[in-house]
Amino acid sequence: MNYVIGLDIGGTKITGIVFDGEKIVEELTIVTPKTLLEFERNLLKLADFLTAKYKISAIGIGMAGIINPEKKVAVFSPNIKYINNFDFKKLFGKKLKLEVNNDAECFAYAEAKMGLGKDKALVAGVTLGTGVGGGFVINGKIYSGANHGAFEVGHMLYNSSTTLEKVFQKARDKGNNKVLSEVVGIILCNICRITDPDIIVLGGGVALDKKRNFINRAKAICEKALSSYKIKPQIVVSKLKHAGALGAALLVK
């Protein structure tokens, strides 16, 4: 059987899985290290744990930030400050096939291939966690843009000096669900007006936290803004387990 590792590297945690083409057969989540040296060391330890029981053919990696998939390099990560042109090829060597992409794009890819966006042509994914990420899949292919920076919905401007992500983070930390609803509603509306997707799938720790109770109001804000255009987007919360890591594994399947 063909086993693949999927790594979802976020600002708070790193999730690793082993995927057999149909299901996750092994998993482990660790805290994202605070230094580059610990980051390299712990990624290798995580990979060693995941390869202990299975013959691995490839590794797929999703990471927050600007990623160059062709060079397998993390150019910049806003939530992991020590990352600067990090070369995953040097870390993992050339023995295994390696694919790297943005973590939110991996999330959207998993939803398009195996989740609530399956069999849909235009799938938008939005991750709400340490920051706000976005991914867009068109007819089964990730759209990354000319410079690998497309669909960074959190980095759209809220006003002339503040991004939507900054407003989101402040509201999240203060537990202000009203503002969370408003900023996420704006993000959803912007996505609909720019891309008119078949479906928007929400994921990430904040989106999945039912205690926060802001998703329905955010959807209502979006739907009201679009009502005059007779558009009612399908906006759902992910049901996939470890969708980011799964999407990373699917990069190499």
N, C-alpha and C positions, 0 to 999 in steps of 0.2 A: 504494500500500500504506500501511496505517496503522501508523506507527512510534511507540513510546512509550519514554520514558526511565524506568528504575527505579533508584533510589538506596537503597542500604543503608548507613545511617550508624551505625557502631559506635564504641565507645570507643577502639579501636586503629586501625581502618582504615575507609575509605569506598569501597564498590564501586559503580560506575555501569555500567549496561548499556543497550543499545538492543534492544528486543524488537519483533518484527514480527507477533506474534500466535501464532506457532508455535515460534520459536527465538530465541536471542540472536544478534544479528548484529554487535554491537560491545561492547567492554567495556574498563574501565580501573579500576584500584584505586590509591588514594592513601592516604597516612598521615593519620590524623585530626589536624587542626591543634591547636596548644596554646592559641591565643587566639581570641576571637570574631571579630576583624577578619580573621585568616587563614582562619577557618572560612568566613566569607561570601565572601571573595575566591576561595578554592580551590573552593568549590561552584560558583560561577559559571564558573570556568575549566573545571571538569569537565563542566558542562553544555554549554559552548561546544564542547569536544572531541567530545562525543557527538552534537551537532547538526550538525557540519561536513559529514557525508556524507549525512544523512537529513533529510527533512522531518518534524519531530516534531509530534505532535498533542496530547501530554499528558505530564505528569511525575507519577510516583508515588514517594512517599518513605516509607521505613521507618526509624525512628530509635529508639534505646534510650531508655527512660524513659516518663513519663506524657505521652501525646499527646491533644490535643483534635482529632479528625478534622473536626468541623464548622467550627471556626475556623481549621484548618490551622496550629495552634500547638503547639510543643513546650513544655509547661508546665515540665517538669523532667527532667533526665537525670543519673542517679547516676554515670555513667561519663564524662560531658563536663560538668565542673563549671561552665563559663561559660554554659551554656544556662539561660535563665530567661525563660519566656514568649516564646520565639523565634517570630516570625511569618514563615512561609515565603512567604506571599502578598506581603509587602513585598519579599522578596528576589527572587522570580521574576516578580513583576508579574501582570497579568491576561490576558496574551496567550494563554497555554496553560492548558488544564484541569489542575487540580492536586488530588491526593489525598495525604493524610498519615496514617500510622498507626504503631503500635508495631512495631519491627523483628521481634520474635519472633512477633507476630501475622501479619506479612507472610510470615515463614518458614512458619508453619503453613498459611497460606492457599495458598501455592505448593504445598505438599505435598498439600493437599486437592484442588487443581485439576489439578495436573500430575504429582504425585509418587506416593509410595507410599501416600498416603491417598486417591487418586482413587477416586470412586464409593463412598466410605464416609461414613456419616452423622455420626459423631463422631470428629473428628481432633484430637489433642493434639500440639503441637509444643513441644519444649524445646531451647533453644540454650545451649550450654556453651562460653563463650569468655572475654571480659573479665569478664563476670558470668554470671548465670543468668537467662535469659528464658523466657517461656512464652506460648503462644497456643492458643486453642481455637476450632475451626470446627464449627458445627452446621448440618448440611444446606446446606453451601456458603456460610454466612455467618459472619463473624467475630463472636465474642461478646466484647464489651469491658466489659460491666458498666455500672452506673448512672453511675459517675464515671470511666470509661475506665481503670480500674485492675485489671480482672479478670485472673486467671490469672498474676499475678506470682509464680510458684512459688518463685523465688529469695528473695523477701522474706517467705516464711513463716518462722515462728520455729523455730530449732533448740533454743533454751532461752529463758529469760526475758529474756536480754540480747543474744542473737546470732541472726542470720538464717542460713538454710541457705546463702545466697550467700556470706556471710563465711567460713563453714567451708570451702566449696568453694574459694574463692580462696586461702585459706591452704594448703590441701592441694595445690592446683595448683602454687603457687609453690615449695613444698617438694618437689614430685615424690612426694608420699605417695599412691600409688595405692590403698592399703587404705582410707584415709579418703575419698578420692574415690569409691570404690565404695560406701561406706556412705552418704555424703550424697546421692549420685545415686540410690541404691536407695531411700532415704527419700522423695525427691522423686517418683520413679516410683510408689511405693506410695500416697502421698498423692493423686496425680492419679487413680489407679485407684479409690480408695475414694470420692473426691468426685464424679467424673464418669463412671466406668466406660466409657471410650472404646473405639471399635473398634480404634484403633491409636494408639501414641505414636511419633512420629518425632523422633529426636535429631539435632541439627546443631550447627554452631559449631566453631571451630578445635580445641578440646580434645576434643570428641566424635569428630572426624575424625582425630585424631592416634593412629594405630595403635600407636605406641611406648608409649603410656601403659597400654594393656592393662587397662582397668578396667570396660569396658562390660558384659562377660559376667557379672562378679561382681555388678555393680549390678543387672542383670536377675535374677540368682539370688536376691539378697536380697529384691527385690520379689516375685518368684514364691513364695518361701517364706512371706512374710508374708500372702500372699493364698490360700495353698493350702487352708486350712480352709474357704474360701468357694467352692471349686471354680472359681476364676477364674484363667485363665492369659492375661494380656494379651499382645497382639502389640506388641513393642517392637523397633524397627528403627532403623538409622542411615541418614540421608538419602543419596540418590544423585544428587540434583539439583545442578547446577552453579549457584553464586550464587543459592541458593534465596531468600535474603532480598530481594535486588534484584529477582528474578523476581516474587516475591509483591507487591512494591511496584508493579511495572509492571502486574500483573494487577488492581490496585485500580482502574485507569482503563480497562481493556479491556472 
